[in-house]
Amino acid sequence: MLMVRNVNDYLNGMLGVPLDSKSGTKKIRDAGIDTNSKAYQVVISSMKNSAGNGIAYTNPQAIKNRMASYEANGNWINPAVKLGAKLNGKVFEQW
């Protein structure tokens, strides 16, 4: 049986940390996220823009999930194209 006496570490692991804090930056780098990549910069700027008062709280997995939608140059990748849609609108060569 798991007995948790101090839940602060457990909750801090689940909850996000401020992106601008030293602990937040360390947590992101420890997760293997390249903080110098253009995709990271695009994701973080959009998170900060949508956050209240410009302070964004997040966790590394949320950043990784959003970065999966961007290429290395910071351009958004259309998920339909990733699944096989052609640029001319014909999907999976069915038509």
Salt bridges, closest charged atoms under 4 A:
ASP20 OD1 - LYS48 NZ 3.07
ASP30 OD2 - LYS26 NZ 2.77
